[in-house]
Amino acid sequence: MRRICLTLPTNRPCSATIEAIADEAAYAVEHFDTEVHLLILDSCDAAALAEHAETVRGLPQDPRIVVHHLDEEGQRAFLQRTIGRAAATKPDLLLELMLPAKLSYGACTNRAFLIAAALGCESVHRRDSDSRYQTLDGETLFPVHHELTSLGRRAADTASDVTENMLAERHADKTVSMVAASFVGELSVDIGEILDIDPGVYHDMVSLWAPMEWSDDQKKQLVEESFRGAGTDPFVQDHSTLALVDPMRVDMCNISFHGVHERVPLPPATDTIGSDYFLIHLVHDAALPGVLHNRHIVNYYTGERRTDAGFTVYQMRFVKFLLSMLYFNVIYDRMAQAGPELVDERGQVRAAPVARLARESALLDRAENVQRLDALDIAYRQLGGRYAEFADLLAARRERLLDEARGDIEDFALLAESWEALVEAARHTPVQTPTVRPA
């Protein structure tokens, strides 16, 4: 029986999502020879935490499903034990990178990776609190169906279980390291209002994601594809493709990893959208097989984003994402060039070259990011209203944002250098949280 970790990180009330993901866990154990550890990493306030605990207590019982509901205190205690066991250098900094005071999409998923190792799980399957499952004729379309069909298997052995095989024969003996899909519904990044106000400004802003040297046509294509997921067309029938999966075709709300997450972490940058997407690129550039399916998650926006405070916070996360691309565009380019150097003789990704590329990128001239901030200042002021007010805030934080972008990539390098020891330590560290078997 395989043991998997189905994880839901959350910092908002989401009892309905907890119930839905528990249904997915039930589907997994009913259709596959699987034990599911349902891991809820809860960073909510006391009221929402209590509500979630009550929801967990009310879940249906199944001996093959073990639910772990960890608040930040429980997560911190586990991390302290793990970091101590690893005898890592800079333990206080590592703890901060794993559980920062600010929001970090990468850090919350890294915590799931370490706890999954502690629980003896061979794979991690991540969902998000602001998403729902599609349905067809009353049947819920759980992504775990495709994930457990292919993940962790030899690519050649799963070829007959997918709809389409686009994998070159030279990769047939490799292990399927990622199975994923995307989302349908609203843009994954809450900038649709900008598109409505001024499509030209929207293009100018989103194109800042691209390397500065790209042509206008390349930038236009990137803008057209960015943040749209799989569009808005509803599910009709299953389709799955065995391939080297294009990172632009999947989303972290609908993903599973085997092996790779135990070798390299995600960047722990705070208040930065997209900080959790690194492994998608690594799997592709290391030529590891994956399966792309079409059981897309339904994305929606929570009410908090529509408030003035939520607007400011989210726009800042978007800006920090654009600044991070100075470094990640170079890293991705060099990973693509490195190719086979990213894996060892067993076909597993290596942290050392990733950490080295991150450290080298931190030395890049920041002039490109200065240009990004100049362009963003113009764009936000053209939009007017609260966008122009945000431009004033951006101008006041300019130097700090430049420093943070460089510091974030240096932190990623440190975490990558420490990751193998942390994962090994986690394997021998009890989670020591009350195990909740629904009553």
Number of C-alpha atoms within 10 A of each C-alpha: 8 13 19 26 27 26 26 23 20 20 14 17 20 20 18 13 19 22 17 16 23 20 15 22 26 18 15 24 17 11 11 14 13 17 21 25 23 24 22 21 23 24 20 17 12 10 10 17 21 13 13 23 17 12 16 22 14 13 17 14 14 15 10 17 23 19 23 19 21 23 18 13 11 16 23 17 13 23 25 15 16 27 23 14 16 20 13 15 12 11 15 12 14 21 15 15 24 23 20 16 9 10 18 23 23 24 23 24 25 24 20 24 24 28 26 27 26 20 18 17 21 17 27 26 27 21 22 19 21 17 20 22 20 19 14 11 6 7 8 16 18 23 25 24 16 23 27 21 16 24 26 22 18 17 26 18 13 19 20 11 15 18 12 15 18 12 21 11 10 7 17 17 14 19 23 29 25 30 30 31 26 25 30 25 19 18 19 20 16 17 18 14 10 18 12 9 13 13 13 11 19 20 18 17 22 20 22 25 22 18 17 16 8 11 10 11 9 13 21 17 11 18 20 12 14 17 20 19 22 21 15 13 8 16 15 11 8 12 14 19 20 26 22 22 26 14 17 16 18 23 23 21 24 25 21 28 25 21 18 20 25 24 18 25 29 22 29 27 29 21 20 26 24 22 21 22 17 18 19 24 18 22 25 21 23 22 22 26 27 30 29 25 23 23 29 27 26 19 21 17 15 12 8 12 15 13 10 11 10 14 18 18 15 21 21 19 20 21 21 22 21 26 26 24 20 26 26 21 16 17 23 18 11 14 21 18 13 14 14 16 14 22 17 10 8 7 15 19 25 18 22 17 18 23 23 15 19 23 20 16 20 20 11 13 11 17 11 16 21 15 14 19 22 13 15 22 19 15 22 22 16 15 16 13 10 14 19 17 13 20 21 15 14 20 14 11 11 14 11 10 19 18 11 16 24 20 14 21 24 21 21 22 26 20 23 25 20 23 23 19 17 25 25 17 20 26 18 16 20 13 24 11 14 11 13 17 18 16 10
